[in-house]
Amino acid sequence: MDGDALERLGHHIVSRRVALGYRNRTDFADSLQFTVRTLSDIENGVRKASPGTYAMLENKLGWAPGSIDTILSGGEPKELVVKLRRDNPEPRHRSFTTDDALAGATTEELLLELRRRIIRSRNRRRDTWDDWDDGLEPQGYWSEEN
């Protein structure tokens, strides 16, 4: 296999990646669980990848199986129908109730609420501990009154 075929493949991969909404290599590499270096080498036509790597690329790019081999032999990839990546994807998890006050809260508000709940539960433990008239003291010693 010559370097021109690898460069041609790299050009097709970059074009398709950008068409799918992946403007930078890092995001695309992360979505494939590739290193950026591996993807860079493939896109720049520096090296040939394994059949498994090519299969994952074909799948992610929405190409029919064998499209990379077709490109390397001088042909064009066969594109499958693929939904383009959205800039603002819908959240993966929804709250159980739509009127939940925390559902629309910012990260900062959620962290403050979590902190408030943790502190409240600690204070409750102290209150119940202090309510004991006998038993162990907070330091772990038996009270002197017994």
N, C-alpha and C positions, 0 to 999 in steps of 0.2 A: 504494500500500500504506500502510495507516495504522499508527500507533504501537502500537495495541492488538494487532494481529496479530504484530508483532515481539516485544512483551512476552510474548504467549502462547507464541510459539516459544521464547523464552529460558527460560520456566518449564518447558516440556517438556524442553529440553536439560539444564537443571540437575537435574531430577528423574531423568532417565535416567542422567546422569553419576553421580549419587550411588548409584543402584540398581546400577550396574555396579562400584561399589567405589572410585570416584575421589572421595574426600572433599574434596579441595581442587582449585581451578581450575588451579594451577600444574602439578601432575602430569599432569592431563588435557591441558593445552596442550602440555606437553613431548612427550607421546605422539603428538600430532598434528603436532608441529613448527610450532605456531602460537605467536605471542607471547601472553603473558598478557593484554595489552591488547586484542588482537583477540577472544579468547574472551570476555573481560569485556564488551566492547561487544555481542557477539552475545547473551550470556546476559542482559544487562540491557535488551535491546531498543533499544539506542541507534542501531544502524545495520544495514543489510542487507548481507550478504556476497555474494561472487561465487558463481556456480554451482559452481565447482570446490571452493570452501571448504565449501559446503553438502554436496557429494557426499562429501567426506572426513569430515565430521561424521556424515552418515547411515551411512557404513560403520563408523566407530568406535563409534557408538551402537547398532549392530545394527538399524538401520531399513532397510526396503526403499527402493530408489531412488524418489525422488519424494515421500517422506514429509514432507519439509520444506515443499514446495509445498502439500501437503495440509493441513498445520498452518496455514500462512499463509492458506489459504482457509477455515479454520474447522473442518477435520476433525481426525482423530486419526492418529498415525503407525502404520504397520504394522510391528510388531516381528518380526524374524527370530529364529531360535533362536541365542542367544549364550551362550557359556560365560562366567560371571562371572569378573571379575578376582580372583586369589587374593592374599591378604596376603603369603604367603611363596611366591613362585613358585620352581619348580625351577630349579636352575642351568642355564644354556644349554650349558655345556661340562662334560663329565665327563672325569676322568683316564682314561688308557688302561688302567691296572691299578687294581683296587679295593684292593689292599693297599699301594699307594704311600704312604709315610710322609708325603709333603708334601700329599696330597689333603685331609687333615683339619686341616692346619695353619692357624693364624690368620695374618692379614696381617703382623703383627709378626714372627712366626716365619719366614715366607717371606722378608721383607726381611732379617732377620738371616742366613738361610741364603745368600741372594744375595750379601750383603756378604762372608760368609766365603769363598764360592767365588771372588769377584773378587780378594780379597786373596791367596788361595792361588795363583791363576794368576799374579798379579804377582810373588809370591815365587819361583815356579818360573822365570819369565823371568829374574829376577836370578841365580838359581842357575846356570842354563845359561849366562848371559852371563859370570859370574865364572869358570866352568870353562874358558873359553878361555884358553890360555896365550899365544896371540899374536893379532894382529888389532887391531881398534879398541878403545880404552878406552871406558868408559861415556860419557865426555865427547865422544867422537867423534874423538880423536886416536889415531895409531898408537902402540903401546907402544914404550918406549925400548929394550927388550931386543932388538928386531929390527934 
